[in-house]
Amino acid sequence: MSRSAVVFLIASALSLLGALLASPGTTSDGRVLLFAGSCFAVLFILALIRGKRFRFDPQLR
């Protein structure tokens, strides 16, 4: 998995978790976080499709 895919996965998970934990009185915050989480999830899938993997280079040690 590429670095960008990992970043998008973490961002979508945190956004969706924040949307679930948002207080019910502030529905706009939950909706914004839900929208951001879904956008990050789409970007995660696109990063997986693109599929650039970072490889370990022993010469860089």
Backbone as CSV, one residue per row, in Angstrom:
resi,resn,N_x,N_y,N_z,CA_x,CA_y,CA_z,C_x,C_y,C_z
1,MET,0.841,-1.158,0.000,0.000,0.000,0.000,0.900,1.240,0.000
2,SER,0.521,2.213,-0.757,1.329,3.420,-0.868,1.144,4.305,0.360
3,ARG,2.034,5.252,0.505,1.952,6.162,1.656,0.704,7.013,1.594
4,SER,0.363,7.468,0.408,-0.840,8.296,0.290,-2.092,7.487,0.626
5,ALA,-2.116,6.221,0.257,-3.268,5.374,0.589,-3.385,5.206,2.099
6,VAL,-2.272,5.056,2.775,-2.291,4.925,4.232,-2.804,6.216,4.875
7,VAL,-2.336,7.344,4.364,-2.780,8.640,4.902,-4.276,8.816,4.694
8,PHE,-4.785,8.483,3.519,-6.215,8.622,3.251,-7.038,7.638,4.095
9,LEU,-6.497,6.456,4.336,-7.194,5.481,5.173,-7.312,5.996,6.601
10,ILE,-6.231,6.515,7.141,-6.252,7.044,8.507,-7.168,8.267,8.599
11,ALA,-7.088,9.149,7.592,-7.922,10.351,7.603,-9.404,9.994,7.516
12,SER,-9.746,9.030,6.684,-11.160,8.651,6.576,-11.643,7.974,7.855
13,ALA,-10.798,7.146,8.455,-11.196,6.486,9.701,-11.403,7.505,10.817
14,LEU,-10.507,8.474,10.934,-10.641,9.486,11.977,-11.839,10.396,11.730
15,SER,-12.101,10.729,10.481,-13.250,11.572,10.166,-14.567,10.851,10.459
16,LEU,-14.648,9.593,10.083,-15.869,8.841,10.346,-16.057,8.594,11.838
17,LEU,-14.963,8.376,12.556,-15.053,8.223,14.007,-15.511,9.525,14.658
18,GLY,-14.982,10.632,14.177,-15.422,11.931,14.686,-16.878,12.196,14.387
19,ALA,-17.354,11.755,13.232,-18.767,11.931,12.887,-19.655,11.099,13.799
20,LEU,-19.186,9.927,14.169,-19.974,9.089,15.072,-19.984,9.648,16.492
21,LEU,-18.879,10.272,16.888,-18.776,10.796,18.244,-19.288,12.223,18.380
22,ALA,-19.651,12.858,17.278,-20.151,14.235,17.333,-21.461,14.262,18.116
23,SER,-21.623,15.314,18.892,-22.831,15.403,19.722,-24.059,15.558,18.826
24,PRO,-25.164,14.953,19.219,-26.369,15.001,18.386,-26.928,16.405,18.183
25,GLY,-26.638,17.324,19.087,-27.155,18.676,18.955,-26.519,19.446,17.813
26,THR,-25.275,19.108,17.486,-24.566,19.803,16.397,-24.509,18.884,15.189
27,THR,-25.593,18.816,14.467,-25.652,17.900,13.327,-24.794,18.389,12.166
28,SER,-24.542,19.687,12.092,-23.747,20.181,10.973,-22.304,19.698,11.082
29,ASP,-21.780,19.608,12.323,-20.419,19.098,12.497,-20.324,17.638,12.055
30,GLY,-21.307,16.867,12.432,-21.329,15.458,12.049,-21.453,15.273,10.548
31,ARG,-22.244,16.131,9.918,-22.409,16.029,8.464,-21.132,16.402,7.725
32,VAL,-20.451,17.427,8.220,-19.191,17.836,7.586,-18.153,16.729,7.733
33,LEU,-18.069,16.146,8.926,-17.112,15.059,9.138,-17.478,13.823,8.318
34,LEU,-18.761,13.558,8.190,-19.193,12.420,7.380,-18.852,12.650,5.912
35,PHE,-19.060,13.861,5.427,-18.705,14.193,4.044,-17.196,14.093,3.832
36,ALA,-16.419,14.615,4.781,-14.956,14.537,4.668,-14.486,13.087,4.701
37,GLY,-15.083,12.287,5.567,-14.707,10.870,5.643,-15.013,10.122,4.365
38,SER,-16.144,10.433,3.753,-16.481,9.753,2.494,-15.553,10.211,1.364
39,CYS,-15.183,11.499,1.365,-14.227,11.976,0.351,-12.862,11.315,0.523
40,PHE,-12.405,11.202,1.774,-11.129,10.536,2.031,-11.192,9.056,1.658
41,ALA,-12.352,8.425,1.855,-12.497,7.018,1.494,-12.405,6.840,-0.027
42,VAL,-13.006,7.748,-0.776,-12.913,7.691,-2.243,-11.465,7.907,-2.685
43,LEU,-10.790,8.866,-2.058,-9.390,9.099,-2.397,-8.518,7.901,-2.019
44,PHE,-8.871,7.216,-0.928,-8.154,5.994,-0.543,-8.301,4.915,-1.607
45,ILE,-9.507,4.736,-2.111,-9.738,3.725,-3.149,-8.992,4.092,-4.426
46,LEU,-9.006,5.378,-4.785,-8.262,5.802,-5.978,-6.760,5.614,-5.802
47,ALA,-6.253,5.840,-4.600,-4.827,5.621,-4.338,-4.492,4.139,-4.412
48,LEU,-5.404,3.287,-3.978,-5.161,1.844,-4.103,-5.156,1.405,-5.559
49,ILE,-6.041,1.985,-6.351,-6.092,1.640,-7.772,-4.815,2.089,-8.463
50,ARG,-4.374,3.281,-8.116,-3.127,3.803,-8.706,-1.961,2.890,-8.348
51,GLY,-1.897,2.478,-7.113,-1.039,1.398,-6.673,0.456,1.597,-6.707
52,LYS,0.939,2.763,-6.427,2.388,2.902,-6.325,2.820,2.406,-4.958
53,ARG,3.706,1.456,-4.955,4.197,0.923,-3.698,5.564,1.514,-3.409
54,PHE,5.801,1.791,-2.151,7.148,2.204,-1.802,7.915,0.962,-1.402
55,ARG,9.107,0.879,-1.869,9.913,-0.320,-1.653,11.091,0.008,-0.754
56,PHE,11.509,-0.991,-0.037,12.666,-0.833,0.840,13.935,-0.876,-0.015
57,ASP,14.756,0.126,0.133,16.013,0.181,-0.600,17.156,0.014,0.401
58,PRO,17.852,-1.107,0.369,18.893,-1.361,1.359,20.084,-0.393,1.225
59,GLN,20.252,0.235,0.083,21.371,1.153,-0.088,21.142,2.484,0.628
60,LEU,19.919,2.765,0.996,19.636,4.016,1.676,19.969,3.957,3.175
61,ARG,20.254,2.796,3.672,20.617,2.658,5.087,21.921,3.259,5.351
